[in-house]
Amino acid sequence: MIDLYYWPTPNGRKISIMLEECGLEYRVVPVDIGAGDQFHPEFLKISPNNRMPAIIDDDTGISVFEGGAILVYLAEKSDLFLAQDPATRIDTLQWLFWQAGGLGPMAGQLSHFVNYARDPVPYAEERYAKEYDRLLAVMDVRLRDREFLAGEYSIADIAAFPWVMPYRQLGNDLDRFDNLRRWFDAIKNRPAVQRGVDIGKDWRRDAKVSDAARAMMFGQDSETVFKAAGGKRSK
């Protein structure tokens, strides 16, 4: 049994999709990031970065935080979606890291300024919209001669898909990217993906974010970390 500490965001959905694809038994532990569940002492024991997702594998007692690391762990546990062939394996991992270091952070920043900033910040919106657009084009070019990012369907695709999902909300249009559109539709129609995406879809709050929730999600600094860790600064 896998305990999945989760909230229905793109990073959370990476793992719910993977668990559904692998057919591993799991239970969902909600981590309401707007209410501050990510700072509970019990959660910090397994996720010291104060972020979900995280998992605990009851079979091994191992806990893992960070979406990319969780995907690798689950792929190795299930022997699915991460090839053993060295060339394909490293191809998969480099696209997984590409998502973790590029697509996710850039889309996340764009989402912040489009959806959560109190006042419009045109420079930031343009900056991140252009970078998100560039990264979608990188995927489109990659998919010109292959069905999925590393050839076969893999954890690289599972990681990237939830960050392409909000393309409309982020002001883009997949019909500009023929290869990416084909890839997106193929993944969207997988039953396991649909089940993974649906988990927690009714948990989200109204579009208007309260001041308390905004502060909890976006107002954190070093003092937040030290307070959650027991109120002591390092010496």
C-alpha positions, -999 to 999 in steps of 0.1 A, spaced: 0 0 0 12 35 -9 1 65 10 -1 94 -14 0 129 2 -18 149 -24 -36 180 -36 -51 183 -71 -23 204 -87 -2 195 -117 26 182 -94 1 162 -74 -15 147 -106 19 134 -118 17 109 -90 -20 101 -90 -17 94 -127 14 72 -122 -2 52 -95 -33 46 -116 -11 36 -146 10 12 -125 -20 -4 -108 -4 -1 -74 -27 -1 -44 -28 33 -27 -47 56 -5 -49 94 -8 -41 116 22 -53 152 13 -28 180 19 -47 212 17 -20 237 7 -44 267 11 -51 257 47 -14 250 56 -15 212 59 20 212 43 34 226 75 21 200 99 49 183 118 38 148 106 40 159 70 74 176 74 89 143 85 84 130 50 85 162 30 111 187 45 105 211 16 70 218 29 55 207 -5 34 179 -17 33 154 -33 50 128 -11 45 91 -6 51 65 20 55 29 8 41 7 36 58 -23 20 93 -9 25 89 19 50 105 43 25 91 78 21 99 100 -9 93 136 -17 97 156 -50 76 144 -79 104 133 -102 120 112 -75 86 97 -67 80 88 -103 114 70 -105 107 52 -73 73 40 -85 87 30 -119 114 9 -103 89 -6 -79 65 -16 -106 90 -22 -134 69 1 -156 74 33 -177 112 35 -172 132 13 -196 161 -9 -185 179 -3 -218 206 23 -209 200 46 -239 163 47 -235 165 50 -197 187 81 -198 166 96 -226 136 92 -203 154 107 -173 167 137 -192 131 146 -203 119 140 -168 145 164 -155 136 188 -183 101 189 -170 111 193 -134 136 221 -142 118 239 -170 82 232 -180 69 229 -145 86 259 -129 79 282 -160 42 271 -162 39 275 -124 52 310 -125 29 319 -154 0 305 -135 9 325 -105 9 358 -123 -22 350 -144 -43 335 -116 -31 346 -82 -13 379 -83 -33 407 -67 -25 432 -95 -15 426 -131 23 424 -137 25 427 -175 63 421 -177 61 389 -156 31 376 -175 48 382 -209 81 367 -197 66 335 -185 40 332 -213 68 334 -239 89 308 -220 59 284 -217 52 289 -254 89 281 -262 88 249 -241 57 237 -258 75 242 -291 104 222 -278 80 193 -271 64 197 -305 97 194 -323 108 164 -301 75 146 -310 80 150 -348 94 116 -352 83 97 -321 50 90 -304 62 100 -269 90 120 -254 114 90 -250 99 69 -277 76 47 -256 52 60 -230 71 68 -199 74 87 -167 86 117 -188 52 119 -204 34 114 -171 54 142 -156 49 167 -185 12 160 -192 -3 178 -161 17 209 -170 3 210 -205 -33 204 -193 -39 241 -183 -27 255 -217 -60 274 -223 -60 289 -188 -24 300 -194 -33 317 -227 -20 292 -252 -35 271 -280 -23 235 -287 -38 237 -322 -6 256 -330 14 225 -323 3 195 -344 27 170 -328 21 181 -293 -17 181 -298 -15 145 -310 6 135 -280 -17 154 -256 -49 138 -270 -33 103 -269 -24 107 -232 -57 124 -222 -77 95 -236 -59 69 -215 -83 56 -188 -57 55 -161 -48 92 -168 -85 101 -166 -88 84 -132 -57 101 -119 -67 135 -131 -102 131 -115 -88 125 -80 -97 155 -58 -112 175 -86 -140 186 -62 -117 197 -35 -106 229 -51 -118 262 -37 -136 289 -56 -115 308 -81 -112 337 -56 -83 328 -33 -86 342 3 -59 364 17 -51 337 43 -47 310 16 -27 333 -6 -3 340 23 -1 303 30 8 293 -5 29 323 -17 40 343 14 66 319 27 101 328 36 129 315 59 109 324 90 81 301 78 105 272 75 121 278 109 87 281 126 75 249 110 107 232 121 102 242 158 109 279 158 147 276 160 170 293 135 202 275 125 233 288 142 
